[in-house]
Every structure is written in structure tokens, then in C-alpha cells.
């Protein structure tokens, strides 16, 4: 069985997922901005309601901008791959081309990929600090784009949560009417026709609620991984209660991914100082705990 053909199939699925992301964004934009709060902003004479509409529209666009910025950044950023002929204290300049068992034994604790015919640095598969392959971004998540992936999760969660909250009144109104007419299919169909395009609101609210619940699980999971400086792959490699050698404490673990410059923490980019001073962002070398043998 050729698993790489399976990966190619996932890549095709990923392009469909990108279209799905834009479709969800477009439907939410139409329901929240175009048909709900923009008319209120330009037509309402009530000062408080106008201010609320302005706040919701501004917040929606800000979160949407950050979501799309993070999304495109994680899609187009290479997570990092092992440099050709990678060496780490080998000393002899051995050839990696042969890919024999003798070569593999010579690399000691370093991993070796027979397909790439190359050494793998610590914490790797063939992607630097491999976390997982995500079909939603048609890309792997690794050392150089993990921060952007986390920001994409965060801003998507906040945006979908906002959508659910502002569409909640329409959601409640539609389904309370639906429950009253549920005994008769004909009456229920009449209700759908009566709502017309307004049925888009409760349906979009349901869709976004499903996204909120699933994203919440992912956000909590990755916050847990971030706090212990662990990848999704490494979770299965840790031995019981043994302290993880890359766990440097919550503050340093956070800085290993987001950098030390606070002004850049919520932006899908790094400062030049962080890129040069934090070796983990390059994905080849990682500091370890001094009280644990490497």
C-alpha cells in the first residue's frame, strides 16, 4: 500500500476544504453584516442600537481580517523540512545517499528517513517539529507555522462565537415557531416559505455553533500541548508520568512558539530578534531541561 498516494488524496480534499472555508465565511458575512446589522446601522434612529450595530460590524471585520491573515499565512508558510545532507555532530561527513543500515546505525540517536535518504533532527518526522497534517490548510503544521495555526484556531473560534451570539435571536425565533408547527409537515413548510431568506440566519447559527464546539475542543487541546511544549505526535511518545525533557515551564514553552516580543504575540508574524535568537523557531535545535538526561 502506497501511503504517499493517500496523502495526495488528502491534498485534493484540502483544496475542497479551502473552498468550504470561504463558503462558510461568505454565508456568515451575508447573514451577520449584509442582512442583519448593516441595515440596522444605516436605518435605525435609536442611538444605542446604532452604536451596538457599529460595534458588532467593526468587531466582525477585525476578527475576519485576523482570521484570513492567519489562515493565508499558515497555508503558504512552509512548516520546515530537514535541510539536505543535514549534519549534527557526525564529524565524519558520511554520505547519506546510500541509505544502508550501516549508514542508519552511524547516525546514533538521530532519526533517519529512507524515503528522503536524510537524517532527521530531534523531534522530527520529515517536517520540522511535526505536529500534524491539516486538510483545512492543505499543509503540515510544524516548527515554522505552528503559531500561525494556533492564531487561525483562535480567531476562527472568536469569529464563529460572535456569529452565534448575534444570530441567536433569529435562531430562537425560528425554532420556537418550528416547534409549534412541527405536528404538521404542511405548516412547517409554510413556515419555511414565510421566513424566506431569513431561514439563512438560524441555519448559519447552527453551522457556526457546530464550528464553535469543535473548535473549542481543538483550542483546549492545543493550549494543553503548548503549555507542556509537546506536539500531537509526541503525546504518544511520552512515557507515563516521566517529565518531558522539552518542558521548560509554561512561560518558556509559550515563548518557544510565540516568541518573546509581546507586540507580535497576536499577529501571524515574528520579530527579527525572535527569529534570530530563538533556535526552536528554526526547527533544528531545541533547549532541554537541565535536570533530565537528553
Residue pairs with C-beta under 8 A, 6 or more apart in sequence:
7 133
10 133
10 135
11 138
13 135
14 134
14 135
14 136
14 137
14 138
14 139
15 138
17 135
17 136
17 138
18 75
18 136
18 137
18 138
21 71
21 136
24 207
24 211
25 64
25 67
25 68
27 200
27 204
27 207
28 159
28 160
28 163
28 204
28 208
29 60
29 64
30 200
31 163
31 167
31 200
31 201
31 204
32 56
32 60
32 162
32 163
32 166
32 167
32 204
33 57
33 60
33 61
35 197
35 198
35 200
35 201
36 166
36 167
36 170
36 201
37 53
37 56
37 57
37 60
37 166
38 53
38 57
40 49
40 50
40 53
41 50
41 53
41 54
41 57
44 50
44 53
56 162
56 166
59 162
60 159
60 162
63 155
63 158
63 159
63 162
64 159
66 151
66 155
66 266
67 152
67 155
67 156
67 159
69 268
70 148
70 151
70 152
70 154
70 155
70 268
71 137
71 152
71 156
73 145
73 148
73 268
73 269
74 137
74 139
74 141
74 145
74 148
74 149
74 151
74 152
74 268
75 137
75 138
75 139
77 139
77 144
77 145
77 148
78 144
78 145
79 127
79 128
79 129
79 130
79 139
79 140
79 141
79 142
79 143
79 144
79 145
79 146
79 283
80 127
80 128
80 129
80 142
80 143
80 144
80 282
80 283
81 126
81 127
81 128
82 113
82 116
82 118
82 119
82 120
82 121
82 124
82 126
82 128
83 284
84 118
85 96
85 118
86 118
86 119
86 120
86 121
86 284
87 93
87 119
88 110
88 119
88 121
88 284
90 106
90 107
90 119
92 106
94 103
94 106
95 103
96 103
96 117
96 118
96 119
97 117
98 117
99 112
99 114
99 117
103 112
104 112
107 119
110 119
110 120
110 121
110 122
111 119
111 120
111 121
111 124
112 118
112 119
112 120
113 120
113 125
113 126
115 126
116 126
118 126
120 126
121 128
121 283
121 284
121 285
122 285
122 286
123 129
123 130
123 231
123 234
123 246
123 286
124 130
124 283
125 233
127 140
127 142
128 142
128 143
128 144
128 282
128 283
128 284
129 142
129 143
129 146
129 231
129 280
129 283
129 286
130 140
130 141
130 142
130 231
130 233
131 140
131 141
131 142
131 146
131 149
131 225
131 231
131 232
131 233
132 140
132 141
132 231
132 232
132 233
133 139
133 140
133 141
134 140
134 141
134 149
137 149
137 152
139 145
141 149
142 283
143 280
143 281
143 282
143 283
144 281
144 282
144 283
146 257
147 257
147 258
147 259
147 268
147 270
148 268
150 222
150 226
150 257
151 266
151 267
151 268
152 268
153 215
153 218
153 219
153 222
154 219
156 211
156 215
157 212
157 215
157 216
157 219
160 208
160 211
160 212
160 215
161 208
161 212
163 204
163 205
163 208
164 171
164 205
164 208
164 209
164 212
167 201
167 202
167 204
167 205
167 208
168 205
170 198
170 201
170 202
170 205
171 201
171 202
171 205
171 206
173 202
174 195
174 198
174 199
174 201
174 202
175 202
177 191
178 188
178 191
181 187
181 188
181 190
181 191
182 188
192 199
225 231
225 232
225 235
226 253
226 254
226 257
227 250
227 253
227 254
228 244
228 247
228 253
229 244
229 246
229 247
229 248
229 252
229 253
229 256
230 238
230 244
230 246
230 247
234 244
238 244
243 289
243 291
243 292
245 288
245 289
245 292
245 293
245 294
246 286
246 287
246 288
246 289
247 253
247 289
248 256
248 287
248 288
248 289
252 287
255 278
256 278
256 280
256 281
256 286
257 280
258 264
258 265
259 265
259 270
259 271
259 274
259 278
259 281
260 273
260 274
260 277
260 278
261 270
261 271
261 273
261 274
263 271
264 270
264 271
264 274
270 281
274 281
275 281
275 282
279 285
279 286
279 287
280 286
280 287
288 294
